[in-house]
Amino acid sequence: MNDNARPKLLIVEDDEGLQRQLRWAYDDYDVVVASDRSTAIDMLRAEEPAVVTLDLGLPPDPDGVSEGFATLAEILALKPDTKVIIASGHGARESAMRAIASGAYDFYQKPVDIDELGMIVKRAFHLHAIEADNARLAAQPTEDARVLGGMITAAPEMLKVARTIERVANTDVSVMLLGASGTGKELLARGVHQASSRKGGAFVAINCGAIPENLLEAELFGHEKGAFTGAVKTTEGKIELAQGGTLFLDEVGDIPLPLQVKLLRFLQERVIERIGGRKAISVDTRIVCATHRNLEEMIAEGSFREDLYYRLAEIVVRIPTLAERPGDAALLAKHFVKMFASTMNPTVKGLSPDALAAIDRWPWPGNVRELENRMKRAVIMADGKLVTAADLDLDGGDDDHGDGDQINLKAVRDAADRKAIRRAIARTEGNISNAAKLLGISRPTLYDLIKQHGLQV
């Protein structure tokens, strides 16, 4: 099918007047109609519609539901991924619940509310597209989704990052990884190491923001016995331990200025002195660093040395957020389900359609780390074979594809506001001033909206 073709919608309805009304109502879709089971199945085979609206009262049983249920069963047997929306004025809710139990996607009651049905149809198409994308990704060989020996991605934005890193890995240039917290900076740093000629050496990582300032120098440069109280033996620092390998300095923007001077000297001369020592020690190590902070602003403020920045940032790689990596959230979620289920809840086999839809629309402000944590909790809490949206505890208020009952204008506006605010905050890495600029409002207005909608930032 042509990628630009409109999605196909099959309307199974024996009332010709309602057929015409529904056909006219859906300009966004390629609508085909059928008035009985035989024609409906022929249309299903020929047109392969993603979504079907089905009246249960079809000839030769227009006053009952038997023919409608037979049609539903045949549709799902032929194309199980079809989203079937049931219409019924016969026994209404009881028949609708029975249809959903039999595999229907949703229902609506006659007389038809075109706007309400339109939202249900739109949501069904959206979910079908998500499931189709995930089926396509799942069908790809595993190696197509894995890059740099471990990172899972199918997004062009992330594959571009991977290609850049692979190209620079075999050089000895310093690499700086810039990205929000939770985007996988350490995994990419390991990828640099594993793709380089230094992969036989050690990969040593240190989070400069997690170590108290008075201890960081000793952690990096080591110390001699007796250099300070508690120094009962000579200890090599992280720089020495990375001899012949790679040193990963995470959150390098948190290194205090006095220590920046000492680090710069090492980068220039490739020698260090341990605390309390007088001997110059030559060290051959490759530096990869990362930060979520804006180092250029810090340089302007005088809190980060410009000469150190240029030594560390010979190659700069900007890592996209998970929200900027289309399809990766679902791909990673499936990976985490398999990983955690094997040890924590072996009965769990995958993700339900509503879970995939919730994962797709969530902005993931905490990036891959947030996704991993949510999946771990969801796998533990799941009662059935599939992790559901309820297990994930994701707020459904961001669903711009709408709930069938949510057509109140204020509710729709509030949902849109929440979604825009969350995405702006995620894309600016939690910087409220930049998020306000992105949204085109003032900083106080954004704070008011955050408070009004009860958002956590």
Secondary structure, DSSP 4 states (H G I P E B T S, - for coil): --TTSPPEEEEE-S-HHHHHHHHHH-TTSEEEEESSHHHHHHHHHHH--SEEEEES--TT-TTSSHHHHHHHHHHHHH-TT-EEEEEE-SSHHHHHHHHHHTT--EEEESSP-HHHHHHHHHHHHHHHHHHHHHHHHHHS-HHHHEETTTEE---HHHHHHHHHHHHHHTS---EEEE--TTS-HHHHHHHHHHTSTTTTS-EEEEETTSS-HHHHHHHHH-B-TTSSTT--S-B--HHHHTTTSEEEEETGGGS-HHHHHHHHHHHHH-EE--BT----EE---EEEEEESS-HHHHHHHTSS-HHHHHHH-SEEEEPPPGGGSTTHHHHHHHHHHHHHHHHH-TT--EE-HHHHHHHHH---TTHHHHHHHHHHHHHHH--SSEE-HHHHT--GGG-TT--TT---HHHHHHHHHHHHHHHHHHHTTT-HHHHHHHHTS-HHHHHHHHHHTT---
